[in-house]
Amino acid sequence: MLFDCGFMLVPSVWHRVDGMTFKADDAKGLILVNSFNTAVREFQIWKRLPDGTSVHRAMLSLTEWMVTNIPFSYDLAIDHHAAVAASPLDAVLHDLARFEGACLCGGLSLLMARLARQEGYDAIELNVGSQHGGPSHVLVLAAVSGNKRIIYDPTFGCYSGTADGTPISICAVIDCLRDGRASQLRWVKSGVRERSYLFGPNPDRAAPLKSVVAKLDDRRTVGSIDLDHFGDIFWDEALRWTHAQRPQSDCVFDFLRFPIGTSGEAEAEQIMDDLRALR
């Protein structure tokens, strides 16, 4: 059964929709509330991509769907990672698209990889950064042809590429880092540049909001964040941390030199070893 919790612009009054309350302020703009029906409909469209669609195009579309429909949060009180790992995908999508919970980068990448594998794509996960309280980030590596895996980021809506937008594989990224050609690498942005951000009962981190927030209930508040600004904040922090570990580092892709873990496949473990060898 599909439940519709909106996908609506709500006026500057308290408004009840399917058991949840939203409020917007006309002076600051209207709040766009995502809907389960829309998320499911768009996912079904993705599953029926035309024959001949490249794997890269399919993964890029899935990355864009994640940004558009699945909320992000730093708040562990509403983090849905455990459910993403263990629950049926239909139940996970139902909860996340209705803002019953949200995901950090780990949950987003795990969900994207699960969805991709369910449709027959080869996707693994890579966790990089600090193991001890500093910045870290989880990414998806999807095989687009042979052993060529492109890096996709369902948190910030981008993929590994070059300045002209050409996708570049993790193996090519490793070669560039090894050969001192990191300046050739780019996180190539794709899709809408904002996403829903869910605040828990005790938010302790600021977020670059593009809209006023809407109170859903006593433990959940949602707003829309500027994805580019949000990404800049994270990658600036990641680069500072990387530079502290390796002073000669001057590119955000140097962050990948510090892998923490993977989804466990032999190939993923080999990629982690290859990255560690770059330090």
C-alpha positions, 0 to 999 in steps of 0.5 A, a space after each residue: 500500500 502506498 501512503 501519500 504524506 504530501 509532496 506539497 507546498 504548505 502555507 504559513 499555517 500549521 497543516 496536518 497531513 497523514 498524521 504529521 504537522 508541517 509549518 512554513 513561513 511565507 516570508 522565508 519561502 515555502 517548504 517542499 515536503 517530499 512524499 512516499 508516493 513520489 519517491 516510489 514512483 520515481 524509483 519505479 521509473 529508475 528500475 525501468 530505464 530503457 534498454 541500452 542505458 549505460 551503467 554509469 547513467 543508471 548509477 548517476 540516476 540512482 545517486 540523484 534519486 537518493 539526494 531527492 528522496 532520502 533525508 540526511 541527518 547527523 543525529 544518531 537518535 534518528 539514524 536509520 542505518 541499522 534498519 537499512 542494513 537488516 530490514 526489507 528494502 520496501 520497509 526501509 524506503 517506506 520509513 525514510 521517504 516518510 521522514 520516520 528516520 534519516 541516514 548519515 553517509 554510511 546509511 545512504 551508501 549502504 542503501 544505494 548499494 543494496 538498491 543497485 545490487 537488487 537490480 543486478 548492478 555490482 556495487 560495493 562500499 568504501 569508508 575513508 577518513 578518521 577512525 577516531 572522531 575526525 571526518 569520515 565518509 562512505 562512498 559507493 563503488 559501482 562496476 560500469 564495465 569490467 573491473 572499472 568502478 566509478 565512485 558515486 556519492 549519494 550524500 553530496 550527489 556527485 561522482 569521481 571524474 575529470 574537469 570535463 565531467 568524464 567519469 574516472 574509476 577508483 583504479 585511475 584515481 589511485 594512479 593519479 594519487 600515486 603519480 602526483 596528478 591529483 589536480 586532475 580529479 574532480 567530484 562532478 556534481 549531478 542533479 538537484 543541489 539541495 536535499 532534505 535534512 532531518 533534525 532529531 530532538 537534540 541537534 548539535 550541528 549546524 546545517 546550511 538551510 535553504 528553507 525554514 524548518 518544519 516541525 513534524 513531531 516532538 522528535 523530528 524537524 525537517 528542512 532543505 539544505 544547500 548541498 553545495 555549501 554542505 559539501 564544501 563544509 565537509 570537504 574543507 574539514 576533510 582536507 584540513 584533517 588529511 593535511 594534518 596526517 600528511 602535510 603534502 596533501 592539497 587535494 580532497 581526493 587525498 582523503 581517500 588515502 586513509 580507508 577505514 573499511 569496506 563492505 567486505 568483498 575481496 575486491 573492496 579489501 584489495 582497493 583498501 590495501 591499494 589506497 593505504 599503500 599510497 600514504 
